[in-house]
């Protein structure tokens, strides 16, 4: 059954990759016990990027490689030491938004049991390619 005559050609320009509940361990915090023992964190990442015709044609080289991005995040987090959640999230955001085709990236990191009566504390940062001055400022600070 040929359906091509019944539908107009779609123009796809953007794609969104979501990496959900990536559970890692890192040194996060400035209290003495936090500096000596790794803690669990949960990372959620959303990356919007300009999709290519090559990717839509099932050509690997035309796609944004989310496995490479995830490996970069894992290395950064597991080998890092962070005093503040803000610095950790900013570094992860930079790793997720550094590819030239990324239009938008959003990273949320949860620190479970950071507060006595709360399930977790989380922080979210966003990057938009059209407002990359903020990311450049973060790079200078790091």
Secondary structure as GFF3:
##gff-version 3
##sequence-region A 1 142
A	DSSP	three_ten_helix	4	6	.	.	.	ID=ss1
A	DSSP	beta_strand	14	28	.	.	.	ID=ss2
A	DSSP	alpha_helix	32	36	.	.	.	ID=ss3
A	DSSP	beta_strand	39	50	.	.	.	ID=ss4
A	DSSP	alpha_helix	53	56	.	.	.	ID=ss5
A	DSSP	three_ten_helix	60	62	.	.	.	ID=ss6
A	DSSP	alpha_helix	66	78	.	.	.	ID=ss7
A	DSSP	beta_strand	81	82	.	.	.	ID=ss8
A	DSSP	alpha_helix	85	97	.	.	.	ID=ss9
A	DSSP	beta_strand	102	112	.	.	.	ID=ss10
A	DSSP	beta_strand	120	128	.	.	.	ID=ss11
A	DSSP	three_ten_helix	129	131	.	.	.	ID=ss12
A	DSSP	alpha_helix	133	141	.	.	.	ID=ss13
###
